Amino acid sequence: MKILFSYLVLLCITVHTVLAEVPNKEVESLIALYNSTNGDSWERPWDISADISTWKGVKIRNNRVVEINLFNNNLQGVIPNSIGDLEKLETLNLAFNGITGELPKEIAQLSKLRVLKIEMNRIKGELPEELGKMRSLMELTAFNNFITGSIPESIGEIKSLKILNLSSNSLKGNIPKSVGGLAQLESLGLFENTLEGSIPSEIGGLTKLKELVLANNQLGGAVPEEFGQLASLEVLQIQNNKFDSFKNLQTMDEKQFLVFDYDKEEDKIDFKNVEYGRTRMADTKFEDEE
């Protein structure tokens, strides 16, 4: 019994010691996030006087903070610049809250970040050009905010991106050609912005792309003939734009689509027996785990 008791005491001391080794700057960064987003009013507030291991949504590995998941937790306020001090962070989920202010450029210091979810907030301002430094990022979802300016050209430097959703913002300008270099991209959502110009032909090189949603913008010109190279595409929505030609859609096989929406017919186009009854508006996915 004494041996067992001694072991349990040693285990408690060991765990406490390990947790106590989380760098001070990471602890301070978490506290700054708590304070700047009105932590006392969160649905699941932290007891910042208790050990970090008890803080809901925070995951520690090897004495470092690797995950923050505060999905739908009534955060009200801004993301502090010190968020960039969480050097080992892999997942940051702040979706479905009331976050305001701009996305700090310091977030680009999170070189290990794989998932960044900030959708359904009130974030404004432009996306920082520094985002291109986040080379480990696989998922970036920021739909339903008030983000302005253009899509940074540097976004094309995030070669690991699989999901990019910037829909329902106030983005303007052209779709960067650099997006065509995102060879791992499976889903691209730019729905409901004020994007203009032609769709870059480089997008035809995204052979793994399954979803391409560009509806409700000001895009013009002709649909690129390179769309015929998108053999993996299952969802294509380009309606409510200003295209002057859909002729190049005839190179696509409608049988590959679950959703195929456009809004202007041309009499001389053979769409390979498109069954219009099968087309529908793609549902925006709001799936998340708390």
C-alpha positions in Angstrom: 0.0 0.0 0.0 2.8 2.4 0.9 4.5 1.6 -2.4 1.3 2.3 -4.3 0.8 5.6 -2.4 4.3 6.6 -3.1 3.8 5.9 -6.8 0.7 8.0 -7.0 2.4 10.9 -5.3 5.3 10.6 -7.7 2.9 10.5 -10.6 1.1 13.6 -9.5 4.4 15.5 -9.0 5.6 14.3 -12.4 2.4 15.4 -14.2 2.5 18.8 -12.4 6.1 19.3 -13.4 5.5 18.5 -17.0 2.5 20.8 -17.3 4.5 23.5 -15.5 7.1 23.4 -18.3 4.7 24.9 -20.9 6.6 28.1 -21.9 5.5 31.2 -20.1 5.0 33.1 -23.4 2.5 30.4 -24.5 0.6 30.7 -21.2 0.6 34.4 -21.6 -0.7 34.2 -25.2 -3.6 32.0 -24.1 -4.5 34.4 -21.3 -4.3 37.3 -23.7 -6.7 35.5 -26.0 -9.0 34.9 -23.0 -8.9 38.6 -21.9 -9.3 40.1 -25.4 -12.3 38.0 -26.2 -14.2 38.6 -23.0 -13.4 35.2 -21.5 -15.6 35.6 -18.5 -18.6 35.6 -20.8 -17.6 32.5 -22.8 -20.0 29.6 -22.8 -17.2 27.4 -21.4 -14.8 29.9 -19.6 -11.4 28.9 -18.4 -10.3 29.0 -14.8 -7.0 30.8 -15.5 -5.9 30.2 -11.9 -6.1 26.4 -12.5 -3.8 24.2 -14.5 -3.8 24.6 -18.3 -4.8 20.9 -18.6 -8.3 21.9 -17.3 -8.8 24.7 -19.9 -11.6 23.6 -22.2 -10.5 23.3 -25.9 -6.7 23.5 -25.2 -4.6 20.5 -26.0 -1.0 20.1 -24.8 1.6 17.8 -26.3 5.2 17.5 -25.2 4.7 20.6 -22.9 3.6 22.7 -25.9 0.2 24.1 -26.9 -0.8 22.2 -30.1 -4.6 22.9 -30.3 -7.1 25.6 -29.5 -10.7 24.7 -30.2 -13.2 27.3 -29.1 -15.9 26.7 -31.7 -19.2 28.3 -30.8 -18.1 29.6 -27.4 -19.3 33.2 -27.4 -15.9 34.8 -28.0 -16.5 38.6 -28.3 -13.5 40.8 -29.1 -10.3 40.6 -31.2 -7.6 38.1 -31.8 -4.4 39.4 -30.0 -1.1 39.8 -31.8 0.5 37.4 -29.3 -1.3 34.5 -31.0 1.9 34.2 -33.0 3.8 33.1 -29.9 2.1 29.7 -30.0 4.9 28.2 -32.1 3.8 24.6 -32.0 0.1 25.2 -32.6 -1.4 22.9 -35.2 -5.1 23.6 -35.0 -6.9 26.9 -34.3 -10.7 26.8 -34.4 -12.4 30.0 -33.5 -15.4 29.5 -35.8 -19.0 30.6 -35.0 -18.2 33.3 -32.5 -18.4 37.1 -32.4 -14.8 37.9 -33.1 -14.2 41.4 -34.5 -11.2 43.4 -35.6 -8.6 42.3 -38.2 -6.8 39.0 -38.6 -3.3 39.9 -37.1 -0.4 39.4 -39.4 1.4 37.7 -36.5 -0.8 34.7 -37.1 1.6 33.9 -40.0 4.2 33.0 -37.4 2.3 29.8 -36.7 4.5 27.7 -39.1 3.2 24.4 -37.7 -0.5 25.3 -38.1 -2.5 22.8 -40.2 -6.1 24.0 -39.6 -7.3 27.6 -39.3 -11.0 28.0 -38.9 -12.4 31.5 -38.3 -15.7 31.3 -40.2 -18.9 32.9 -39.0 -17.4 35.8 -37.1 -17.2 39.6 -37.7 -13.6 39.8 -38.8 -12.9 42.8 -41.0 -9.9 44.3 -42.9 -7.7 42.6 -45.4 -6.1 39.2 -45.3 -2.4 39.6 -44.5 0.1 39.0 -47.3 2.1 37.1 -44.7 -0.3 34.2 -44.9 1.9 32.7 -47.6 4.4 31.8 -44.9 2.1 29.3 -43.4 3.5 26.4 -45.4 1.9 23.6 -43.2 -1.6 24.9 -43.6 -4.1 22.4 -45.0 -7.4 24.0 -44.2 -8.3 27.7 -44.2 -12.0 28.6 -43.7 -13.0 32.2 -43.2 -16.4 32.4 -44.8 -19.2 34.7 -43.5 -17.0 37.6 -42.2 -16.5 41.1 -43.4 -13.0 40.6 -45.0 -12.1 43.2 -47.6 -9.4 43.8 -50.1 -8.0 41.3 -52.6 -7.0 37.7 -52.1 -3.2 37.7 -51.4 -1.0 36.4 -54.3 1.0 34.7 -51.6 -1.8 32.3 -50.9 -0.4 30.2 -53.8 2.7 29.5 -51.7 0.7 27.3 -49.2 1.3 24.2 -51.3 -0.3 21.9 -48.7 -3.7 23.6 -48.8 -6.6 21.1 -49.4 -9.5 23.4 -48.4 -9.8 27.1 -49.0 -13.1 28.8 -48.3 -13.3 32.6 -48.3 -17.0 32.8 -49.3 -19.5 35.5 -48.2 -17.0 38.3 -47.6 -16.3 41.5 -49.4 -13.3 40.4 -51.4 -12.6 42.2 -54.6 -10.1 42.2 -57.5 -9.0 39.1 -59.5 -8.6 35.6 -58.4 -4.8 35.2 -58.2 -3.2 33.0 -60.8 -1.1 31.6 -58.0 -4.1 29.6 -56.8 -3.5 27.3 -59.8 -0.3 26.2 -58.1 -2.1 24.6 -55.1 -1.8 21.1 -56.4 -3.3 19.5 -53.3 -6.4 21.7 -53.3 -9.7 19.7 -53.1 -12.2 22.5 -52.3 -12.2 26.1 -53.4 -15.0 28.4 -52.2 -15.1 32.0 -53.2 -18.9 32.3 -53.4 -20.6 35.7 -52.8 -17.8 38.3 -53.0 -17.2 41.0 -55.6 -14.4 39.3 -57.4 -14.0 40.4 -61.1 -12.0 39.6 -64.2 -11.6 36.3 -65.8 -11.1 32.9 -64.1 -7.4 32.1 -64.3 -6.7 29.3 -66.7 -4.2 28.0 -64.2 -7.1 26.6 -62.2 -7.4 23.9 -64.8 -4.2 22.4 -63.3 -5.9 21.6 -60.0 -6.4 17.9 -60.8 -7.5 17.0 -57.2 -10.2 19.7 -57.1 -13.6 18.3 -56.1 -15.5 21.5 -55.3 -15.3 24.8 -57.1 -17.8 27.4 -56.0 -17.5 30.9 -57.6 -21.1 31.9 -57.8 -22.4 35.4 -57.0 -19.4 37.5 -58.0 -18.6 39.8 -60.9 -16.4 37.4 -62.8 -16.4 37.8 -66.6 -15.0 36.7 -69.9 -15.2 33.1 -71.1 -15.1 30.0 -68.9 -11.6 28.7 -69.4 -11.2 25.7 -71.7 -8.9 24.3 -69.1 -11.9 23.4 -67.0 -12.0 20.3 -69.1 -8.9 19.0 -67.2 -10.8 19.0 -63.9 -11.5 15.3 -63.9 -12.1 15.1 -60.1 -14.6 17.9 -60.0 -18.0 17.0 -58.5 -19.4 20.4 -57.6 -19.2 23.4 -60.0 -21.2 26.5 -59.3 -20.5 29.6 -61.4 -24.0 31.2 -61.6 -24.7 34.9 -61.1 -21.6 36.3 -62.6 -20.9 38.2 -65.9 -19.5 35.5 -68.1 -19.9 36.2 -71.9 -19.3 32.6 -72.9 -19.9 29.1 -71.5 -18.9 27.3 -74.6 -15.9 25.6 -73.0 -18.1 23.8 -70.6 -18.9 21.4 -73.5 -15.5 19.7 -72.8 -16.8 18.6 -69.4 -18.6 15.4 -68.7 -21.8 16.1 -66.8 -21.9 12.6 -65.4 -19.0 13.5 -63.1 -21.1 16.1 -61.3 -23.2 16.1 -58.2 -23.9 19.8 -58.6 -23.5 21.7 -61.9 -24.9 25.2 -61.9 -24.5 28.1 -64.3 -27.0 30.7 -65.5 -26.7 31.4 -69.2 -27.4 29.0 -72.0 -26.0 29.2 -75.5 -28.0 27.5 -78.2 -25.0 26.0 -80.0 -23.5 24.3 -77.0 -23.8 20.5 -76.4 -23.4 20.0 -72.7 -23.1 16.3 -73.0 -26.7 15.6 -72.0 -26.7 17.6 -68.8 -29.7 16.6 -66.7 -30.8 19.9 -65.3 -33.0 18.2 -62.8 -29.9 16.9 -61.0 -28.4 20.3 -60.4 -28.9 22.0 -57.1 -27.3 24.6 -54.9 -24.5 23.1 -52.9 -25.1 23.3 -49.2 -22.5 25.3 -47.2 -21.1 22.9 -44.7 -21.2 24.1 -41.1 -19.9 20.9 -39.6 -17.6 21.1 -36.6 -17.0 19.4 -33.3 -16.8 21.2 -30.0 
